[in-house]
């Protein structure tokens, strides 16, 4: 049961991260199209946002591995 739970947790976090990355990047491109002179600041904020979104599947992986091995 632990292996199935770990797989479901990883699947959910991967889907969530994919959706989150899509939203962050689309809003970045929208902002860049509206104000091209703000590209540098927008890019910095986009990378911070993508990093925070990508932290979720990494934490989920660690927790899944811990739970699976109990």
Biopython code that builds the backbone (N, CA, C, O; Angstrom):
import numpy as np
from Bio.PDB.StructureBuilder import StructureBuilder

atoms = [
    (1, "UNK", "N", (0.815, -1.195, 0.000)),
    (1, "UNK", "CA", (0.000, 0.000, 0.000)),
    (1, "UNK", "C", (0.859, 1.259, 0.000)),
    (1, "UNK", "O", (0.486, 2.276, -0.586)),
    (2, "UNK", "N", (2.005, 1.184, 0.658)),
    (2, "UNK", "CA", (2.881, 2.354, 0.710)),
    (2, "UNK", "C", (3.395, 2.752, -0.662)),
    (2, "UNK", "O", (3.546, 3.938, -0.956)),
    (3, "UNK", "N", (3.661, 1.764, -1.499)),
    (3, "UNK", "CA", (4.166, 2.053, -2.844)),
    (3, "UNK", "C", (3.083, 2.732, -3.676)),
    (3, "UNK", "O", (3.376, 3.661, -4.430)),
    (4, "UNK", "N", (1.857, 2.289, -3.551)),
    (4, "UNK", "CA", (0.757, 2.897, -4.300)),
    (4, "UNK", "C", (0.526, 4.328, -3.817)),
    (4, "UNK", "O", (0.323, 5.231, -4.628)),
    (5, "UNK", "N", (0.555, 4.536, -2.509)),
    (5, "UNK", "CA", (0.375, 5.879, -1.960)),
    (5, "UNK", "C", (1.493, 6.814, -2.421)),
    (5, "UNK", "O", (1.240, 7.978, -2.732)),
    (6, "UNK", "N", (2.726, 6.311, -2.466)),
    (6, "UNK", "CA", (3.842, 7.128, -2.925)),
    (6, "UNK", "C", (3.668, 7.496, -4.396)),
    (6, "UNK", "O", (3.951, 8.628, -4.790)),
    (7, "UNK", "N", (3.210, 6.558, -5.199)),
    (7, "UNK", "CA", (2.979, 6.830, -6.615)),
    (7, "UNK", "C", (1.887, 7.854, -6.830)),
    (7, "UNK", "O", (2.017, 8.734, -7.681)),
    (8, "UNK", "N", (0.820, 7.750, -6.074)),
    (8, "UNK", "CA", (-0.279, 8.721, -6.202)),
    (8, "UNK", "C", (0.180, 10.110, -5.764)),
    (8, "UNK", "O", (-0.162, 11.110, -6.395)),
    (9, "UNK", "N", (0.954, 10.169, -4.685)),
    (9, "UNK", "CA", (1.457, 11.464, -4.214)),
    (9, "UNK", "C", (2.371, 12.104, -5.248)),
    (9, "UNK", "O", (2.280, 13.308, -5.489)),
    (10, "UNK", "N", (3.243, 11.326, -5.858)),
    (10, "UNK", "CA", (4.141, 11.859, -6.873)),
    (10, "UNK", "C", (3.375, 12.291, -8.114)),
    (10, "UNK", "O", (3.696, 13.311, -8.723)),
    (11, "UNK", "N", (2.372, 11.522, -8.487)),
    (11, "UNK", "CA", (1.566, 11.865, -9.656)),
    (11, "UNK", "C", (0.848, 13.191, -9.435)),
    (11, "UNK", "O", (0.850, 14.054, -10.313)),
    (12, "UNK", "N", (0.242, 13.354, -8.281)),
    (12, "UNK", "CA", (-0.463, 14.595, -7.985)),
    (12, "UNK", "C", (0.448, 15.800, -7.938)),
    (12, "UNK", "O", (0.098, 16.870, -8.436)),
    (13, "UNK", "N", (1.613, 15.632, -7.342)),
    (13, "UNK", "CA", (2.528, 16.773, -7.256)),
    (13, "UNK", "C", (3.132, 17.110, -8.616)),
    (13, "UNK", "O", (3.391, 18.279, -8.901)),
    (14, "UNK", "N", (3.358, 16.111, -9.453)),
    (14, "UNK", "CA", (3.888, 16.375, -10.794)),
    (14, "UNK", "C", (2.857, 17.114, -11.646)),
    (14, "UNK", "O", (3.205, 18.034, -12.387)),
    (15, "UNK", "N", (1.601, 16.714, -11.542)),
    (15, "UNK", "CA", (0.541, 17.401, -12.287)),
    (15, "UNK", "C", (0.401, 18.834, -11.787)),
    (15, "UNK", "O", (0.280, 19.765, -12.583)),
    (16, "UNK", "N", (0.417, 19.008, -10.469)),
    (16, "UNK", "CA", (0.319, 20.347, -9.898)),
    (16, "UNK", "C", (1.479, 21.242, -10.304)),
    (16, "UNK", "O", (1.287, 22.425, -10.587)),
    (17, "UNK", "N", (2.676, 20.684, -10.334)),
    (17, "UNK", "CA", (3.845, 21.470, -10.736)),
    (17, "UNK", "C", (3.771, 21.845, -12.213)),
    (17, "UNK", "O", (4.157, 22.950, -12.594)),
    (18, "UNK", "N", (3.283, 20.937, -13.038)),
    (18, "UNK", "CA", (3.137, 21.233, -14.462)),
    (18, "UNK", "C", (2.143, 22.362, -14.702)),
    (18, "UNK", "O", (2.396, 23.268, -15.496)),
    (19, "UNK", "N", (1.018, 22.297, -14.013)),
    (19, "UNK", "CA", (0.018, 23.361, -14.142)),
    (19, "UNK", "C", (0.571, 24.673, -13.610)),
    (19, "UNK", "O", (0.393, 25.722, -14.229)),
    (20, "UNK", "N", (1.240, 24.620, -12.467)),
    (20, "UNK", "CA", (1.817, 25.831, -11.877)),
    (20, "UNK", "C", (2.866, 26.468, -12.765)),
    (20, "UNK", "O", (2.886, 27.688, -12.927)),
    (21, "UNK", "N", (3.739, 25.656, -13.342)),
    (21, "UNK", "CA", (4.755, 26.191, -14.249)),
    (21, "UNK", "C", (4.119, 26.812, -15.476)),
    (21, "UNK", "O", (4.562, 27.860, -15.946)),
    (22, "UNK", "N", (3.084, 26.173, -15.998)),
    (22, "UNK", "CA", (2.394, 26.735, -17.155)),
    (22, "UNK", "C", (1.792, 28.092, -16.856)),
    (22, "UNK", "O", (1.873, 29.002, -17.681)),
    (23, "UNK", "N", (1.189, 28.239, -15.684)),
    (23, "UNK", "CA", (0.589, 29.517, -15.308)),
    (23, "UNK", "C", (1.660, 30.588, -15.121)),
    (23, "UNK", "O", (1.499, 31.717, -15.585)),
    (24, "UNK", "N", (2.754, 30.237, -14.441)),
    (24, "UNK", "CA", (3.819, 31.215, -14.184)),
    (24, "UNK", "C", (4.436, 31.698, -15.492)),
    (24, "UNK", "O", (4.624, 32.899, -15.683)),
    (25, "UNK", "N", (4.750, 30.773, -16.387)),
    (25, "UNK", "CA", (5.398, 31.153, -17.646)),
    (25, "UNK", "C", (4.434, 31.924, -18.539)),
    (25, "UNK", "O", (4.844, 32.874, -19.206)),
    (26, "UNK", "N", (3.163, 31.535, -18.566)),
    (26, "UNK", "CA", (2.218, 32.267, -19.416)),
    (26, "UNK", "C", (2.028, 33.698, -18.921)),
    (26, "UNK", "O", (1.918, 34.623, -19.726)),
    (27, "UNK", "N", (1.989, 33.885, -17.602)),
    (27, "UNK", "CA", (1.862, 35.246, -17.068)),
    (27, "UNK", "C", (3.132, 36.064, -17.326)),
    (27, "UNK", "O", (3.062, 37.274, -17.544)),
    (28, "UNK", "N", (4.288, 35.401, -17.300)),
    (28, "UNK", "CA", (5.534, 36.091, -17.634)),
    (28, "UNK", "C", (5.506, 36.575, -19.073)),
    (28, "UNK", "O", (5.851, 37.723, -19.352)),
    (29, "UNK", "N", (5.096, 35.704, -19.987)),
    (29, "UNK", "CA", (5.052, 36.092, -21.392)),
    (29, "UNK", "C", (4.018, 37.193, -21.629)),
    (29, "UNK", "O", (4.237, 38.091, -22.441)),
    (30, "UNK", "N", (2.907, 37.121, -20.926)),
    (30, "UNK", "CA", (1.891, 38.157, -21.045)),
    (30, "UNK", "C", (2.431, 39.505, -20.556)),
    (30, "UNK", "O", (2.226, 40.531, -21.205)),
    (31, "UNK", "N", (3.111, 39.499, -19.427)),
    (31, "UNK", "CA", (3.701, 40.728, -18.908)),
    (31, "UNK", "C", (4.805, 41.259, -19.797)),
    (31, "UNK", "O", (4.939, 42.473, -19.956)),
    (32, "UNK", "N", (5.604, 40.366, -20.387)),
    (32, "UNK", "CA", (6.675, 40.782, -21.280)),
    (32, "UNK", "C", (6.105, 41.382, -22.558)),
    (32, "UNK", "O", (6.675, 42.327, -23.104)),
    (33, "UNK", "N", (4.992, 40.848, -23.040)),
    (33, "UNK", "CA", (4.368, 41.391, -24.243)),
    (33, "UNK", "C", (3.771, 42.768, -23.979)),
    (33, "UNK", "O", (3.770, 43.627, -24.861)),
    (34, "UNK", "N", (3.264, 42.981, -22.769)),
    (34, "UNK", "CA", (2.653, 44.276, -22.449)),
    (34, "UNK", "C", (3.695, 45.354, -22.166)),
    (34, "UNK", "O", (3.527, 46.508, -22.562)),
    (35, "UNK", "N", (4.784, 44.969, -21.470)),
    (35, "UNK", "CA", (5.825, 45.937, -21.124)),
    (35, "UNK", "C", (7.199, 45.330, -21.400)),
    (35, "UNK", "O", (7.809, 44.764, -20.493)),
    (36, "UNK", "N", (7.694, 45.437, -22.624)),
    (36, "UNK", "CA", (8.991, 44.817, -22.956)),
    (36, "UNK", "C", (10.166, 45.371, -22.153)),
    (36, "UNK", "O", (11.174, 44.686, -21.980)),
    (37, "UNK", "N", (10.043, 46.604, -21.661)),
    (37, "UNK", "CA", (11.171, 47.187, -20.909)),
    (37, "UNK", "C", (11.318, 46.564, -19.523)),
    (37, "UNK", "O", (12.353, 46.743, -18.881)),
    (38, "UNK", "N", (10.313, 45.840, -19.049)),
    (38, "UNK", "CA", (10.364, 45.193, -17.725)),
    (38, "UNK", "C", (10.805, 43.735, -17.803)),
    (38, "UNK", "O", (10.651, 42.991, -16.835)),
    (39, "UNK", "N", (11.345, 43.327, -18.930)),
    (39, "UNK", "CA", (11.678, 41.917, -19.129)),
    (39, "UNK", "C", (12.644, 41.392, -18.073)),
    (39, "UNK", "O", (12.464, 40.278, -17.581)),
    (40, "UNK", "N", (13.658, 42.166, -17.717)),
    (40, "UNK", "CA", (14.645, 41.707, -16.742)),
    (40, "UNK", "C", (14.041, 41.424, -15.377)),
    (40, "UNK", "O", (14.297, 40.377, -14.782)),
    (41, "UNK", "N", (13.239, 42.356, -14.883)),
    (41, "UNK", "CA", (12.615, 42.174, -13.576)),
    (41, "UNK", "C", (11.596, 41.040, -13.609)),
    (41, "UNK", "O", (11.488, 40.259, -12.664)),
    (42, "UNK", "N", (10.853, 40.962, -14.706)),
    (42, "UNK", "CA", (9.858, 39.891, -14.828)),
    (42, "UNK", "C", (10.537, 38.523, -14.887)),
    (42, "UNK", "O", (10.044, 37.557, -14.305)),
    (43, "UNK", "N", (11.659, 38.444, -15.583)),
    (43, "UNK", "CA", (12.367, 37.169, -15.696)),
    (43, "UNK", "C", (12.885, 36.709, -14.340)),
    (43, "UNK", "O", (12.806, 35.527, -14.006)),
    (44, "UNK", "N", (13.414, 37.646, -13.562)),
    (44, "UNK", "CA", (13.889, 37.302, -12.223)),
    (44, "UNK", "C", (12.757, 36.755, -11.366)),
    (44, "UNK", "O", (12.909, 35.730, -10.702)),
    (45, "UNK", "N", (11.620, 37.446, -11.385)),
    (45, "UNK", "CA", (10.470, 36.988, -10.612)),
    (45, "UNK", "C", (9.930, 35.663, -11.126)),
    (45, "UNK", "O", (9.452, 34.839, -10.346)),
    (46, "UNK", "N", (10.005, 35.454, -12.450)),
    (46, "UNK", "CA", (9.545, 34.186, -13.011)),
    (46, "UNK", "C", (10.421, 33.033, -12.510)),
    (46, "UNK", "O", (9.904, 31.977, -12.145)),
    (47, "UNK", "N", (11.728, 33.228, -12.491)),
    (47, "UNK", "CA", (12.620, 32.158, -12.024)),
    (47, "UNK", "C", (12.391, 31.845, -10.547)),
    (47, "UNK", "O", (12.458, 30.685, -10.140)),
    (48, "UNK", "N", (12.124, 32.867, -9.750)),
    (48, "UNK", "CA", (11.811, 32.628, -8.342)),
    (48, "UNK", "C", (10.520, 31.832, -8.222)),
    (48, "UNK", "O", (10.443, 30.885, -7.439)),
    (49, "UNK", "N", (9.506, 32.210, -8.996)),
    (49, "UNK", "CA", (8.232, 31.496, -8.970)),
    (49, "UNK", "C", (8.352, 30.064, -9.432)),
    (49, "UNK", "O", (7.768, 29.165, -8.827)),
    (50, "UNK", "N", (9.101, 29.840, -10.496)),
    (50, "UNK", "CA", (9.293, 28.473, -10.995)),
    (50, "UNK", "C", (10.054, 27.640, -9.973)),
    (50, "UNK", "O", (9.755, 26.460, -9.786)),
    (51, "UNK", "N", (11.030, 28.241, -9.315)),
    (51, "UNK", "CA", (11.769, 27.519, -8.277)),
    (51, "UNK", "C", (10.876, 27.111, -7.123)),
    (51, "UNK", "O", (10.999, 26.004, -6.597)),
    (52, "UNK", "N", (9.976, 28.001, -6.726)),
    (52, "UNK", "CA", (9.056, 27.669, -5.639)),
    (52, "UNK", "C", (8.057, 26.598, -6.064)),
    (52, "UNK", "O", (7.704, 25.722, -5.275)),
    (53, "UNK", "N", (7.606, 26.672, -7.308)),
    (53, "UNK", "CA", (6.667, 25.658, -7.798)),
    (53, "UNK", "C", (7.359, 24.304, -7.894)),
    (53, "UNK", "O", (6.758, 23.281, -7.567)),
    (54, "UNK", "N", (8.609, 24.285, -8.337)),
    (54, "UNK", "CA", (9.334, 23.020, -8.485)),
    (54, "UNK", "C", (9.752, 22.414, -7.149)),
    (54, "UNK", "O", (10.113, 21.239, -7.091)),
    (55, "UNK", "N", (9.710, 23.198, -6.080)),
    (55, "UNK", "CA", (10.046, 22.651, -4.765)),
    (55, "UNK", "C", (8.996, 21.646, -4.302)),
    (55, "UNK", "O", (9.306, 20.716, -3.558)),
    (56, "UNK", "N", (7.756, 21.835, -4.741)),
    (56, "UNK", "CA", (6.673, 20.944, -4.308)),
    (56, "UNK", "C", (6.912, 19.483, -4.727)),
    (56, "UNK", "O", (6.801, 18.602, -3.875)),
    (57, "UNK", "N", (7.233, 19.185, -5.995)),
    (57, "UNK", "CA", (7.462, 17.778, -6.328)),
    (57, "UNK", "C", (8.707, 17.185, -5.663)),
    (57, "UNK", "O", (8.757, 15.986, -5.389)),
    (58, "UNK", "N", (9.702, 18.020, -5.407)),
    (58, "UNK", "CA", (10.910, 17.516, -4.737)),
    (58, "UNK", "C", (10.585, 17.118, -3.301)),
    (58, "UNK", "O", (11.007, 16.061, -2.832)),
    (59, "UNK", "N", (9.830, 17.973, -2.605)),
    (59, "UNK", "CA", (9.420, 17.638, -1.241)),
    (59, "UNK", "C", (8.519, 16.412, -1.251)),
    (59, "UNK", "O", (8.626, 15.556, -0.373)),
    (60, "UNK", "N", (7.634, 16.322, -2.236)),
    (60, "UNK", "CA", (6.744, 15.168, -2.348)),
    (60, "UNK", "C", (7.541, 13.885, -2.607)),
    (60, "UNK", "O", (7.203, 12.828, -2.075)),
    (61, "UNK", "N", (8.580, 13.974, -3.408)),
    (61, "UNK", "CA", (9.428, 12.807, -3.666)),
    (61, "UNK", "C", (10.077, 12.323, -2.381)),
    (61, "UNK", "O", (10.075, 11.126, -2.093)),
    (62, "UNK", "N", (10.627, 13.236, -1.616)),
    (62, "UNK", "CA", (11.297, 12.859, -0.365)),
    (62, "UNK", "C", (10.307, 12.246, 0.608)),
    (62, "UNK", "O", (10.586, 11.213, 1.216)),
    (63, "UNK", "N", (9.143, 12.882, 0.757)),
    (63, "UNK", "CA", (8.151, 12.350, 1.669)),
    (63, "UNK", "C", (7.614, 10.991, 1.190)),
    (63, "UNK", "O", (7.340, 10.108, 2.002)),
    (64, "UNK", "N", (7.470, 10.835, -0.113)),
    (64, "UNK", "CA", (7.008, 9.543, -0.649)),
    (64, "UNK", "C", (8.021, 8.440, -0.390)),
    (64, "UNK", "O", (7.647, 7.321, -0.039)),
    (65, "UNK", "N", (9.292, 8.745, -0.559)),
    (65, "UNK", "CA", (10.321, 7.751, -0.297)),
    (65, "UNK", "C", (10.376, 7.391, 1.186)),
    (65, "UNK", "O", (10.561, 6.226, 1.539)),
    (66, "UNK", "N", (10.217, 8.382, 2.043)),
    (66, "UNK", "CA", (10.208, 8.108, 3.482)),
    (66, "UNK", "C", (9.007, 7.250, 3.848)),
    (66, "UNK", "O", (9.139, 6.281, 4.596)),
    (67, "UNK", "N", (7.839, 7.599, 3.327)),
    (67, "UNK", "CA", (6.618, 6.850, 3.637)),
    (67, "UNK", "C", (6.654, 5.448, 3.059)),
    (67, "UNK", "O", (6.172, 4.502, 3.681)),
    (68, "UNK", "N", (7.225, 5.311, 1.869)),
    (68, "UNK", "CA", (7.274, 4.013, 1.201)),
    (68, "UNK", "C", (8.188, 3.048, 1.973)),
    (68, "UNK", "O", (7.926, 1.845, 1.994)),
    (69, "UNK", "N", (9.235, 3.549, 2.596)),
    (69, "UNK", "CA", (10.189, 2.687, 3.283)),
    (69, "UNK", "C", (9.803, 2.393, 4.727)),
    (69, "UNK", "O", (10.553, 1.714, 5.429)),
    (70, "UNK", "N", (8.663, 2.880, 5.188)),
    (70, "UNK", "CA", (8.238, 2.589, 6.572)),
    (70, "UNK", "C", (7.473, 1.305, 6.621)),
    (70, "UNK", "O", (7.033, 0.890, 7.693)),
]
sb = StructureBuilder()
sb.init_structure("model")
sb.init_model(0)
sb.init_chain("A")
sb.init_seg("    ")
for serial, (resi, resn, name, xyz) in enumerate(atoms, 1):
    if name == "N":
        sb.init_residue(resn, " ", resi, " ")
    sb.init_atom(name, np.array(xyz, "f"), 0.0, 1.0, " ", f" {name:<3s}", serial, name[0])
structure = sb.get_structure()
